[in-house]
Amino acid sequence: MSPPPAPRPVAATLPEPPTGPGGPDGSPGAAGSRGPDGSRGPDGRPGSPLDLEKLLAARLHAVKVRPYLADALFALHIVADRSVPTMAVDAHWRCYVSPGFVARTPVEELAGVWVHEVSHLLRDHHGRGERYAREHEEYGPGERSEMGVPPAEGWGRLRRNIAADFEINDDIYGDGLPLPAGAVLPSLLRLPDGLLMEEYLRTASMSSLAADLAWLDCGSGADGRQRPWELGPDGAHGLTRQQRDAVRFRVAEGIKGRPGDAPEGWRRWADEAFHPPQPWRQLLGAAVRSAASAPGAGEDHSYRRPSRRSASVPGVVLPSLRRTPPRVCVVIDTSGSVSDAELGSALLEVAAISRAVGGRRDLVSVISCDAAAGIAVPLCRAENIELVGGGGTDLRSGFARALRSRPRPDVIVALTDGQTPWPSAQPYCRTVVGLFPRPARAVNEEDPDYVPDTPPPWARVVTIG
């Protein structure tokens, strides 16, 4: 969002359809008296009229240049209010608009504000901002006044608003939406584009921007903190959770239907919007079951029951293809980079894997491996599996040891942190990799530029935890 072209600092927000009580049509509102346009001042007295025609023309321009956001833009409900700095949204998809801000802002820039504010809501910045604040203790004492930020708002609130703007402003402008002077972009702190709000919050200090951006206020829709001028969850014309999800779904479907019309950030959002993180334990079990039941796994020819095709070849007995129970070999990374807690989790996964193959403990064997592989221990012979290791990591030896096991496994499951070389050739059997989460760039004192290899494409990868 860009600073307001006025002596008084202001912030941007999204509007909604001008109908019903409390809207810009002059009907009575849910809180406070309204002016002829439905606006209200901080003291509840009527304010200057809202140029509704200009505001709606700006929304139409936004729909024209960003058609994939049309459903979201028309879902916003407009509430005119002089106490709002510029424009702002709440978590219930109401758009609070300052009549003065609309009067002095060109239509094309207003269209950019519409897109900016609806982007906060589509990307759930209010929910994500609340979660980040809870996890990092930014509510209460952490919401402090610093660097010219009003005490009632707090530095934590402003940081989240800035980080949310960084996430969306890098691909909003252009192609019909002019870049406003002073737009809040990651380049202000020499940060890369394309990161998420949480990544900007974790990696960047924004105190240098506090004094210049103290005016910034996109409402609770940007950071999760309710403002005094918002109508709240019980106010008129708010969308329910189901309605908000329906709007997001329609926008995501529109982007995926015509992906060439949307920037990469929006396409990534559409792909992930309705695919929340899945429970990894169920995913790992499903991956093992899928690999074990795949064609070729546990299958062999047998003369115990002749093939029905023998009838077509008189005098010849053909073997039939029989499925035997699949065998699973679990290779556990026991190198020094894997914690005791993760090793304990690995043992729990071994038990879950045995259940995934029907509870047949005799079909599951375990190999502990750091730089060298241990012996494949059948699970049914190990009441308490002893995991030996603690040195470097090279799972290639673990894969080689598993492939030499007798009887041969139908599925290999590797539980590792991923900081290992991988086999250069695909094993004859199916492979599932359970990854303990690690930073994108691992630390190696001997080689600061070391980056672990990603698991090979022939493996099914499930992140553990």
DRENDO-1510 file (C-alpha; in Angstrom, 1 decimal, always signed):
<recs>
REC; n; res; u; v; w
REC; 1; MET; +0.0; +0.0; +0.0 .
REC; 2; SER; +1.2; +3.5; -0.7 .
REC; 3; PRO; +1.1; +6.6; +1.6 .
REC; 4; PRO; -2.0; +8.8; +1.2 .
REC; 5; PRO; -1.6; +12.0; -1.0 .
REC; 6; ALA; -2.8; +14.1; +1.9 .
REC; 7; PRO; -1.3; +16.0; +4.8 .
REC; 8; ARG; -2.9; +13.4; +7.2 .
REC; 9; PRO; -1.5; +9.9; +6.9 .
REC; 10; VAL; -4.0; +7.3; +5.7 .
REC; 11; ALA; -4.3; +3.5; +4.8 .
REC; 12; ALA; -6.0; +1.5; +2.1 .
REC; 13; THR; -9.1; -0.8; +2.2 .
REC; 14; LEU; -11.6; -2.7; +0.1 .
REC; 15; PRO; -15.2; -1.7; -0.6 .
REC; 16; GLU; -18.4; -3.8; -0.9 .
REC; 17; PRO; -21.8; -3.6; -2.5 .
REC; 18; PRO; -23.7; -0.4; -1.4 .
REC; 19; THR; -26.9; -1.9; -0.3 .
REC; 20; GLY; -28.7; -2.5; +3.0 .
REC; 21; PRO; -28.6; -0.9; +6.4 .
REC; 22; GLY; -25.4; +1.0; +7.3 .
REC; 23; GLY; -24.2; +1.1; +3.7 .
REC; 24; PRO; -23.4; +4.2; +1.7 .
REC; 25; ASP; -26.9; +4.5; +0.5 .
REC; 26; GLY; -27.8; +6.5; +3.7 .
REC; 27; SER; -29.8; +3.8; +5.5 .
REC; 28; PRO; -29.3; +3.5; +9.2 .
REC; 29; GLY; -26.3; +1.6; +10.4 .
REC; 30; ALA; -25.7; -0.9; +13.1 .
REC; 31; ALA; -23.6; +1.6; +15.1 .
REC; 32; GLY; -23.6; +5.4; +15.3 .
REC; 33; SER; -25.5; +7.9; +13.2 .
REC; 34; ARG; -24.7; +8.3; +9.5 .
REC; 35; GLY; -24.6; +11.2; +7.0 .
REC; 36; PRO; -26.6; +11.4; +3.8 .
REC; 37; ASP; -24.1; +9.0; +2.2 .
REC; 38; GLY; -24.0; +6.6; +5.2 .
REC; 39; SER; -20.7; +8.0; +6.5 .
REC; 40; ARG; -20.0; +8.6; +10.2 .
REC; 41; GLY; -17.5; +10.7; +12.0 .
REC; 42; PRO; -15.5; +9.7; +15.0 .
REC; 43; ASP; -18.1; +11.4; +17.2 .
REC; 44; GLY; -21.0; +9.8; +15.4 .
REC; 45; ARG; -22.0; +13.0; +13.6 .
REC; 46; PRO; -22.7; +13.0; +9.8 .
REC; 47; GLY; -19.6; +13.5; +7.7 .
REC; 48; SER; -18.7; +14.6; +4.2 .
REC; 49; PRO; -20.5; +12.8; +1.4 .
REC; 50; LEU; -18.9; +9.7; -0.2 .
REC; 51; ASP; -18.3; +9.8; -3.9 .
REC; 52; LEU; -19.9; +6.3; -4.4 .
REC; 53; GLU; -19.9; +6.5; -8.2 .
REC; 54; LYS; -16.2; +7.1; -8.2 .
REC; 55; LEU; -15.5; +4.3; -5.7 .
REC; 56; LEU; -17.6; +1.8; -7.7 .
REC; 57; ALA; -16.0; +2.9; -11.0 .
REC; 58; ALA; -12.7; +2.1; -9.4 .
REC; 59; ARG; -13.9; -1.4; -8.4 .
REC; 60; LEU; -15.1; -2.0; -12.0 .
REC; 61; HIS; -11.7; -1.0; -13.3 .
REC; 62; ALA; -10.1; -3.4; -10.8 .
REC; 63; VAL; -12.4; -6.2; -12.1 .
REC; 64; LYS; -11.5; -5.3; -15.7 .
REC; 65; VAL; -7.7; -5.6; -15.2 .
REC; 66; ARG; -7.9; -8.4; -12.6 .
REC; 67; PRO; -10.9; -10.5; -13.7 .
REC; 68; TYR; -9.9; -13.5; -11.6 .
REC; 69; LEU; -10.5; -11.4; -8.4 .
REC; 70; ALA; -14.1; -10.4; -9.5 .
REC; 71; ASP; -15.9; -12.6; -7.1 .
REC; 72; ALA; -13.9; -11.4; -4.2 .
REC; 73; LEU; -14.2; -7.7; -5.1 .
REC; 74; PHE; -18.0; -7.9; -5.4 .
REC; 75; ALA; -18.2; -9.8; -2.1 .
REC; 76; LEU; -16.9; -6.8; -0.1 .
REC; 77; HIS; -19.5; -4.6; +1.6 .
REC; 78; ILE; -18.8; -0.9; +1.7 .
REC; 79; VAL; -19.0; +1.0; +5.0 .
REC; 80; ALA; -18.2; +4.8; +4.8 .
REC; 81; ASP; -16.5; +6.1; +7.9 .
REC; 82; ARG; -14.5; +9.3; +8.4 .
REC; 83; SER; -12.5; +7.7; +11.3 .
REC; 84; VAL; -10.8; +5.3; +8.8 .
REC; 85; PRO; -7.5; +6.7; +7.6 .
REC; 86; THR; -8.0; +5.6; +4.0 .
REC; 87; MET; -9.5; +2.2; +3.2 .
REC; 88; ALA; -9.4; -0.9; +5.4 .
REC; 89; VAL; -11.0; -4.3; +5.6 .
REC; 90; ASP; -12.1; -6.4; +8.6 .
REC; 91; ALA; -12.0; -10.2; +8.8 .
REC; 92; HIS; -15.7; -10.4; +7.9 .
REC; 93; TRP; -15.2; -8.9; +4.5 .
REC; 94; ARG; -16.5; -5.3; +5.2 .
REC; 95; CYS; -14.6; -2.5; +3.5 .
REC; 96; TYR; -14.3; +0.7; +5.5 .
REC; 97; VAL; -13.8; +3.8; +3.3 .
REC; 98; SER; -12.8; +7.4; +4.1 .
REC; 99; PRO; -14.9; +9.7; +1.9 .
REC; 100; GLY; -12.0; +12.2; +1.9 .
REC; 101; PHE; -9.5; +9.6; +0.7 .
REC; 102; VAL; -11.9; +8.6; -2.2 .
REC; 103; ALA; -12.3; +12.2; -3.2 .
REC; 104; ARG; -8.5; +12.9; -3.5 .
REC; 105; THR; -7.4; +9.6; -5.1 .
REC; 106; PRO; -7.5; +8.9; -8.8 .
REC; 107; VAL; -9.7; +6.1; -10.0 .
REC; 108; GLU; -6.8; +3.9; -11.2 .
REC; 109; GLU; -5.1; +4.2; -7.8 .
REC; 110; LEU; -8.4; +3.4; -6.0 .
REC; 111; ALA; -8.6; +0.3; -8.2 .
REC; 112; GLY; -5.2; -0.7; -6.9 .
REC; 113; VAL; -6.4; -0.2; -3.3 .
REC; 114; TRP; -9.4; -2.5; -4.0 .
REC; 115; VAL; -7.0; -5.2; -5.2 .
REC; 116; HIS; -4.6; -4.6; -2.3 .
REC; 117; GLU; -7.3; -4.9; +0.4 .
REC; 118; VAL; -9.1; -7.9; -1.1 .
REC; 119; SER; -5.7; -9.6; -1.3 .
REC; 120; HIS; -5.3; -9.4; +2.5 .
REC; 121; LEU; -8.6; -11.3; +2.9 .
REC; 122; LEU; -8.0; -13.9; +0.2 .
REC; 123; ARG; -4.6; -14.8; +1.7 .
REC; 124; ASP; -6.1; -14.9; +5.2 .
REC; 125; HIS; -3.7; -12.4; +6.7 .
REC; 126; HIS; -6.0; -11.9; +9.6 .
REC; 127; GLY; -5.9; -15.5; +10.7 .
REC; 128; ARG; -2.2; -15.9; +9.9 .
REC; 129; GLY; -1.4; -12.7; +11.7 .
REC; 130; GLU; -3.2; -13.9; +14.9 .
REC; 131; ARG; -1.5; -17.2; +14.8 .
REC; 132; TYR; +1.9; -15.6; +14.4 .
REC; 133; ALA; +1.3; -13.2; +17.3 .
REC; 134; ARG; +0.2; -16.0; +19.6 .
REC; 135; GLU; +3.2; -18.2; +18.7 .
REC; 136; HIS; +5.7; -15.3; +19.2 .
REC; 137; GLU; +3.9; -13.7; +22.2 .
REC; 138; GLU; +3.3; -10.4; +20.4 .
REC; 139; TYR; +0.0; -9.8; +22.1 .
REC; 140; GLY; -0.2; -8.1; +25.5 .
REC; 141; PRO; +3.2; -6.8; +26.7 .
REC; 142; GLY; +4.7; -7.5; +23.2 .
REC; 143; GLU; +2.4; -5.1; +21.5 .
REC; 144; ARG; +4.5; -2.1; +22.5 .
REC; 145; SER; +4.7; +1.5; +21.4 .
REC; 146; GLU; +7.9; +2.2; +19.5 .
REC; 147; MET; +9.4; +4.5; +17.0 .
REC; 148; GLY; +6.4; +6.9; +16.8 .
REC; 149; VAL; +3.8; +4.1; +16.5 .
REC; 150; PRO; +0.6; +5.0; +18.5 .
REC; 151; PRO; +0.4; +3.0; +21.7 .
REC; 152; ALA; -3.2; +1.9; +20.9 .
REC; 153; GLU; -2.0; +0.2; +17.7 .
REC; 154; GLY; +1.3; -1.3; +18.8 .
REC; 155; TRP; +4.5; -2.0; +16.9 .
REC; 156; GLY; +3.6; -5.7; +16.6 .
REC; 157; ARG; +0.4; -4.8; +14.7 .
REC; 158; LEU; +2.3; -2.5; +12.4 .
REC; 159; ARG; +5.0; -5.1; +11.7 .
REC; 160; ARG; +2.4; -7.6; +10.6 .
REC; 161; ASN; +0.7; -5.1; +8.4 .
REC; 162; ILE; +4.0; -4.2; +6.7 .
REC; 163; ALA; +4.9; -7.9; +6.2 .
REC; 164; ALA; +1.5; -8.6; +4.8 .
REC; 165; ASP; +1.9; -5.7; +2.4 .
REC; 166; PHE; +5.3; -7.0; +1.4 .
REC; 167; GLU; +3.7; -10.4; +0.5 .
REC; 168; ILE; +1.1; -9.0; -1.8 .
REC; 169; ASN; +2.4; -5.7; -3.2 .
REC; 170; ASP; +5.3; -7.4; -5.2 .
REC; 171; ASP; +2.8; -8.6; -7.9 .
REC; 172; ILE; -0.2; -6.4; -7.6 .
REC; 173; TYR; +0.8; -3.4; -9.7 .
REC; 174; GLY; +1.3; -3.1; -13.5 .
REC; 175; ASP; -1.0; -4.1; -16.3 .
REC; 176; GLY; -3.6; -1.4; -15.6 .
REC; 177; LEU; -2.8; -0.7; -11.9 .
REC; 178; PRO; -0.2; +2.1; -11.6 .
REC; 179; LEU; +2.4; +1.7; -8.9 .
REC; 180; PRO; +1.7; +4.4; -6.3 .
REC; 181; ALA; +4.5; +6.6; -5.1 .
REC; 182; GLY; +5.9; +5.2; -1.8 .
REC; 183; ALA; +4.3; +1.7; -2.2 .
REC; 184; VAL; +5.3; -0.6; +0.6 .
REC; 185; LEU; +7.5; -3.1; -1.2 .
REC; 186; PRO; +10.2; -5.6; +0.0 .
REC; 187; SER; +12.8; -3.6; -1.8 .
REC; 188; LEU; +12.5; -1.0; +0.9 .
REC; 189; LEU; +14.5; -3.3; +3.1 .
REC; 190; ARG; +16.4; -5.0; +0.2 .
REC; 191; LEU; +14.4; -8.1; +0.7 .
REC; 192; PRO; +13.5; -10.5; -2.1 .
REC; 193; ASP; +10.1; -10.7; -3.7 .
REC; 194; GLY; +7.9; -13.7; -3.4 .
REC; 195; LEU; +8.2; -14.5; +0.3 .
REC; 196; LEU; +5.3; -15.1; +2.7 .
REC; 197; MET; +4.3; -12.7; +5.5 .
REC; 198; GLU; +5.7; -15.1; +8.1 .
REC; 199; GLU; +9.1; -15.3; +6.3 .
REC; 200; TYR; +9.4; -11.5; +6.2 .
REC; 201; LEU; +8.5; -11.3; +9.9 .
REC; 202; ARG; +11.1; -13.9; +10.9 .
REC; 203; THR; +13.9; -12.6; +8.8 .
REC; 204; ALA; +13.7; -8.8; +8.7 .
REC; 205; SER; +13.8; -6.0; +11.2 .
REC; 206; MET; +11.3; -3.3; +10.2 .
REC; 207; SER; +12.1; -0.8; +12.9 .
REC; 208; SER; +13.7; +1.6; +10.3 .
REC; 209; LEU; +10.2; +1.8; +8.6 .
REC; 210; ALA; +8.2; +2.5; +11.7 .
REC; 211; ALA; +8.3; +6.2; +11.7 .
REC; 212; ASP; +7.5; +6.6; +8.0 .
REC; 213; LEU; +4.8; +4.0; +8.0 .
REC; 214; ALA; +3.0; +4.7; +11.3 .
REC; 215; TRP; +0.0; +5.8; +9.1 .
REC; 216; LEU; -0.4; +2.3; +7.7 .
REC; 217; ASP; -3.6; +0.7; +8.7 .
REC; 218; CYS; -5.4; -1.9; +6.5 .
REC; 219; GLY; -7.7; -3.0; +9.3 .
REC; 220; SER; -8.1; -6.3; +11.1 .
REC; 221; GLY; -8.2; -8.0; +7.8 .
REC; 222; ALA; -4.5; -7.5; +7.5 .
REC; 223; ASP; -3.3; -8.5; +11.0 .
REC; 224; GLY; -6.2; -9.9; +13.0 .
REC; 225; ARG; -6.5; -7.0; +15.5 .
REC; 226; GLN; -9.9; -5.4; +15.6 .
REC; 227; ARG; -10.1; -1.6; +15.3 .
REC; 228; PRO; -12.5; +0.7; +17.2 .
REC; 229; TRP; -14.3; +1.7; +14.0 .
REC; 230; GLU; -15.1; -1.9; +12.9 .
REC; 231; LEU; -18.5; -3.4; +13.3 .
REC; 232; GLY; -17.2; -6.7; +14.7 .
REC; 233; PRO; -18.5; -10.2; +14.2 .
REC; 234; ASP; -22.1; -9.3; +15.2 .
REC; 235; GLY; -22.3; -6.3; +12.9 .
REC; 236; ALA; -24.4; -6.1; +9.7 .
REC; 237; HIS; -23.4; -7.5; +6.3 .
REC; 238; GLY; -20.4; -9.6; +7.5 .
REC; 239; LEU; -19.7; -12.9; +5.6 .
REC; 240; THR; -19.9; -16.2; +7.5 .
REC; 241; ARG; -16.9; -18.5; +7.4 .
REC; 242; GLN; -18.7; -20.7; +4.8 .
REC; 243; GLN; -19.4; -17.7; +2.6 .
REC; 244; ARG; -15.7; -16.5; +2.9 .
REC; 245; ASP; -14.5; -20.0; +2.0 .
REC; 246; ALA; -16.9; -20.1; -1.0 .
REC; 247; VAL; -15.5; -16.8; -2.3 .
REC; 248; ARG; -11.9; -18.1; -2.0 .
REC; 249; PHE; -12.9; -21.3; -3.7 .
REC; 250; ARG; -14.4; -19.4; -6.7 .
REC; 251; VAL; -11.4; -17.2; -7.0 .
REC; 252; ALA; -9.0; -20.1; -6.8 .
REC; 253; GLU; -11.0; -22.0; -9.4 .
REC; 254; GLY; -11.0; -19.0; -11.7 .
REC; 255; ILE; -7.2; -18.6; -11.4 .
REC; 256; LYS; -6.6; -22.3; -12.1 .
REC; 257; GLY; -9.0; -22.2; -15.0 .
REC; 258; ARG; -7.0; -19.5; -16.8 .
REC; 259; PRO; -3.6; -19.6; -15.1 .
REC; 260; GLY; -2.0; -17.3; -17.8 .
REC; 261; ASP; -4.0; -14.3; -16.5 .
REC; 262; ALA; -2.6; -14.4; -13.0 .
REC; 263; PRO; +0.9; -13.8; -11.6 .
REC; 264; GLU; +3.0; -16.6; -10.2 .
REC; 265; GLY; +2.2; -15.7; -6.6 .
REC; 266; TRP; -1.6; -16.0; -7.2 .
REC; 267; ARG; -1.2; -19.2; -9.1 .
REC; 268; ARG; +0.7; -20.7; -6.1 .
REC; 269; TRP; -2.0; -19.4; -3.8 .
REC; 270; ALA; -4.7; -21.1; -5.9 .
REC; 271; ASP; -2.9; -24.4; -5.9 .
REC; 272; GLU; -2.5; -24.3; -2.1 .
REC; 273; ALA; -5.6; -22.5; -0.9 .
REC; 274; PHE; -7.7; -25.7; -0.5 .
REC; 275; HIS; -4.9; -28.2; +0.2 .
REC; 276; PRO; -4.1; -27.7; +3.9 .
REC; 277; PRO; -1.2; -29.7; +5.4 .
REC; 278; GLN; -2.2; -33.3; +5.7 .
REC; 279; PRO; -1.5; -35.4; +8.8 .
REC; 280; TRP; +1.9; -36.8; +8.0 .
REC; 281; ARG; +1.3; -40.1; +9.8 .
REC; 282; GLN; -1.7; -41.0; +7.7 .
REC; 283; LEU; +0.2; -39.9; +4.6 .
REC; 284; LEU; +3.2; -42.1; +5.4 .
REC; 285; GLY; +0.9; -45.1; +6.1 .
REC; 286; ALA; -0.9; -44.5; +2.9 .
REC; 287; ALA; +2.3; -44.2; +0.9 .
REC; 288; VAL; +3.6; -47.5; +2.3 .
REC; 289; ARG; +0.2; -49.2; +1.6 .
REC; 290; SER; +0.2; -47.8; -1.9 .
REC; 291; ALA; +3.7; -49.0; -2.6 .
REC; 292; ALA; +3.1; -52.4; -1.1 .
REC; 293; SER; -0.1; -53.0; -3.1 .
REC; 294; ALA; +1.3; -51.7; -6.4 .
REC; 295; PRO; +1.5; -54.0; -9.4 .
REC; 296; GLY; +4.7; -56.1; -9.1 .
REC; 297; ALA; +5.1; -55.8; -5.3 .
REC; 298; GLY; +5.0; -59.1; -3.6 .
REC; 299; GLU; +4.1; -60.9; -6.9 .
REC; 300; ASP; +5.7; -64.1; -8.1 .
REC; 301; HIS; +4.9; -67.1; -10.3 .
REC; 302; SER; +3.8; -70.3; -8.6 .
REC; 303; TYR; +3.0; -73.8; -9.8 .
REC; 304; ARG; +0.8; -74.5; -6.7 .
REC; 305; ARG; -2.1; -73.5; -8.8 .
REC; 306; PRO; -1.7; -73.8; -12.6 .
REC; 307; SER; -2.5; -70.8; -14.8 .
REC; 308; ARG; -5.9; -70.9; -16.5 .
REC; 309; ARG; -4.1; -70.2; -19.7 .
REC; 310; SER; -2.7; -73.8; -19.6 .
REC; 311; ALA; -5.9; -75.0; -21.3 .
REC; 312; SER; -4.8; -73.2; -24.4 .
REC; 313; VAL; -1.5; -75.0; -24.5 .
REC; 314; PRO; -2.2; -78.8; -24.3 .
REC; 315; GLY; +0.5; -80.8; -22.5 .
REC; 316; VAL; +2.1; -77.7; -20.9 .
REC; 317; VAL; +1.6; -76.6; -17.3 .
REC; 318; LEU; +1.9; -72.8; -16.9 .
REC; 319; PRO; +2.5; -71.2; -13.5 .
REC; 320; SER; +0.0; -68.7; -12.2 .
REC; 321; LEU; +1.0; -65.2; -10.8 .
REC; 322; ARG; +0.4; -65.2; -7.1 .
REC; 323; ARG; +0.6; -62.3; -4.7 .
REC; 324; THR; +2.6; -62.9; -1.5 .
REC; 325; PRO; +2.5; -60.6; +1.5 .
REC; 326; PRO; +4.8; -57.6; +0.7 .
REC; 327; ARG; +8.0; -57.2; +2.7 .
REC; 328; VAL; +9.1; -53.8; +4.0 .
REC; 329; CYS; +12.6; -52.8; +5.0 .
REC; 330; VAL; +12.9; -49.6; +7.0 .
REC; 331; VAL; +16.3; -47.7; +6.9 .
REC; 332; ILE; +16.6; -45.3; +9.8 .
REC; 333; ASP; +19.1; -42.5; +9.7 .
REC; 334; THR; +21.0; -42.6; +13.0 .
REC; 335; SER; +23.6; -40.0; +12.1 .
REC; 336; GLY; +24.6; -37.2; +14.5 .
REC; 337; SER; +22.3; -34.7; +12.8 .
REC; 338; VAL; +19.2; -36.7; +13.8 .
REC; 339; SER; +18.0; -35.9; +17.4 .
REC; 340; ASP; +17.0; -38.5; +20.0 .
REC; 341; ALA; +13.4; -37.3; +19.7 .
REC; 342; GLU; +13.4; -37.9; +16.0 .
REC; 343; LEU; +14.8; -41.4; +16.5 .
REC; 344; GLY; +12.0; -42.0; +19.0 .
REC; 345; SER; +9.6; -40.8; +16.4 .
REC; 346; ALA; +11.2; -43.1; +13.8 .
REC; 347; LEU; +10.5; -46.1; +16.1 .
REC; 348; LEU; +6.9; -45.1; +16.4 .
REC; 349; GLU; +6.7; -45.0; +12.6 .
REC; 350; VAL; +8.1; -48.5; +12.4 .
REC; 351; ALA; +5.2; -49.7; +14.5 .
REC; 352; ALA; +2.8; -47.7; +12.2 .
REC; 353; ILE; +4.4; -49.3; +9.1 .
REC; 354; SER; +3.8; -52.8; +10.5 .
REC; 355; ARG; +0.2; -51.9; +10.9 .
REC; 356; ALA; +0.1; -50.5; +7.4 .
REC; 357; VAL; +1.0; -54.0; +6.0 .
REC; 358; GLY; -1.7; -55.8; +8.0 .
REC; 359; GLY; +0.1; -56.1; +11.3 .
REC; 360; ARG; +2.6; -58.7; +10.0 .
REC; 361; ARG; +5.6; -57.8; +12.1 .
REC; 362; ASP; +7.5; -60.7; +10.4 .
REC; 363; LEU; +7.3; -58.8; +7.1 .
REC; 364; VAL; +9.1; -55.7; +8.5 .
REC; 365; SER; +12.8; -55.4; +9.0 .
REC; 366; VAL; +14.9; -52.4; +10.3 .
REC; 367; ILE; +18.4; -51.2; +9.4 .
REC; 368; SER; +20.1; -48.4; +11.4 .
REC; 369; CYS; +22.5; -46.4; +9.2 .
REC; 370; ASP; +24.8; -43.4; +9.6 .
REC; 371; ALA; +27.9; -43.6; +7.3 .
REC; 372; ALA; +27.7; -47.4; +7.4 .
REC; 373; ALA; +24.7; -49.7; +7.5 .
REC; 374; GLY; +23.9; -52.2; +10.3 .
REC; 375; ILE; +22.2; -55.6; +10.1 .
REC; 376; ALA; +18.6; -55.9; +8.9 .
REC; 377; VAL; +16.8; -56.9; +12.1 .
REC; 378; PRO; +13.4; -58.5; +11.6 .
REC; 379; LEU; +10.9; -56.6; +13.7 .
REC; 380; CYS; +9.4; -59.7; +15.1 .
REC; 381; ARG; +12.8; -60.6; +16.7 .
REC; 382; ALA; +13.4; -57.2; +18.3 .
REC; 383; GLU; +11.2; -56.3; +21.3 .
REC; 384; ASN; +13.4; -53.3; +21.8 .
REC; 385; ILE; +15.1; -52.2; +18.6 .
REC; 386; GLU; +18.6; -50.9; +19.2 .
REC; 387; LEU; +19.6; -48.0; +16.9 .
REC; 388; VAL; +23.3; -47.8; +16.5 .
REC; 389; GLY; +25.1; -44.8; +14.9 .
REC; 390; GLY; +25.9; -41.1; +15.6 .
REC; 391; GLY; +28.5; -40.4; +12.9 .
REC; 392; GLY; +28.2; -39.0; +9.4 .
REC; 393; THR; +25.3; -39.7; +7.0 .
REC; 394; ASP; +25.4; -41.9; +3.9 .
REC; 395; LEU; +22.1; -43.7; +3.3 .
REC; 396; ARG; +23.5; -45.3; +0.1 .
REC; 397; SER; +25.0; -48.0; +2.3 .
REC; 398; GLY; +21.6; -48.5; +4.0 .
REC; 399; PHE; +19.9; -48.9; +0.6 .
REC; 400; ALA; +22.6; -51.3; -0.5 .
REC; 401; ARG; +22.2; -53.4; +2.7 .
REC; 402; ALA; +18.4; -53.4; +2.3 .
REC; 403; LEU; +18.6; -54.6; -1.3 .
REC; 404; ARG; +21.0; -57.5; -0.2 .
REC; 405; SER; +18.5; -58.7; +2.4 .
REC; 406; ARG; +16.9; -62.1; +2.1 .
REC; 407; PRO; +14.1; -62.4; +1.4 .
REC; 408; ARG; +14.3; -59.3; -0.7 .
REC; 409; PRO; +12.0; -56.4; +0.3 .
REC; 410; ASP; +9.2; -55.2; -1.9 .
REC; 411; VAL; +9.3; -51.7; -0.3 .
REC; 412; ILE; +12.1; -49.7; +1.2 .
REC; 413; VAL; +11.2; -46.9; +3.7 .
REC; 414; ALA; +13.9; -44.4; +4.6 .
REC; 415; LEU; +13.4; -42.2; +7.6 .
REC; 416; THR; +16.0; -39.4; +7.5 .
REC; 417; ASP; +16.7; -35.7; +7.8 .
REC; 418; GLY; +17.7; -35.7; +4.1 .
REC; 419; GLN; +21.3; -34.5; +4.6 .
REC; 420; THR; +22.7; -37.5; +2.8 .
REC; 421; PRO; +23.9; -38.7; -0.6 .
REC; 422; TRP; +21.2; -40.7; -2.4 .
REC; 423; PRO; +21.6; -43.8; -4.6 .
REC; 424; SER; +22.4; -42.9; -8.2 .
REC; 425; ALA; +20.3; -45.7; -9.6 .
REC; 426; GLN; +16.7; -46.5; -8.8 .
REC; 427; PRO; +16.2; -49.6; -6.7 .
REC; 428; TYR; +14.2; -52.5; -8.1 .
REC; 429; CYS; +11.6; -52.0; -5.4 .
REC; 430; ARG; +9.4; -49.1; -4.6 .
REC; 431; THR; +10.8; -46.4; -2.2 .
REC; 432; VAL; +9.2; -44.1; +0.4 .
REC; 433; VAL; +11.2; -41.4; +2.1 .
REC; 434; GLY; +10.0; -39.9; +5.4 .
REC; 435; LEU; +11.8; -36.6; +5.9 .
REC; 436; PHE; +12.4; -34.9; +9.3 .
REC; 437; PRO; +12.0; -31.2; +8.6 .
REC; 438; ARG; +15.2; -29.1; +8.2 .
REC; 439; PRO; +16.0; -25.6; +7.1 .
REC; 440; ALA; +16.4; -25.1; +3.3 .
REC; 441; ARG; +20.1; -24.6; +3.8 .
REC; 442; ALA; +21.8; -26.9; +6.2 .
REC; 443; VAL; +24.8; -25.9; +8.3 .
REC; 444; ASN; +28.1; -27.4; +7.5 .
REC; 445; GLU; +31.2; -25.9; +9.3 .
REC; 446; GLU; +33.6; -27.4; +6.7 .
REC; 447; ASP; +31.6; -26.2; +3.7 .
REC; 448; PRO; +29.4; -23.1; +4.3 .
REC; 449; ASP; +28.0; -23.4; +0.8 .
REC; 450; TYR; +26.8; -27.0; +1.3 .
REC; 451; VAL; +23.2; -27.6; +0.3 .
REC; 452; PRO; +21.7; -31.2; +0.8 .
REC; 453; ASP; +20.6; -33.1; -2.3 .
REC; 454; THR; +16.8; -33.4; -2.5 .
REC; 455; PRO; +15.4; -36.9; -2.5 .
REC; 456; PRO; +15.4; -38.6; -6.0 .
REC; 457; PRO; +12.3; -38.3; -8.1 .
REC; 458; TRP; +11.7; -42.0; -8.0 .
REC; 459; ALA; +10.9; -41.9; -4.3 .
REC; 460; ARG; +7.6; -41.0; -2.7 .
REC; 461; VAL; +8.4; -38.2; -0.2 .
REC; 462; VAL; +6.4; -37.5; +3.0 .
REC; 463; THR; +7.5; -34.8; +5.5 .
REC; 464; ILE; +7.4; -36.0; +9.1 .
REC; 465; GLY; +6.1; -33.6; +11.7 .
</recs>
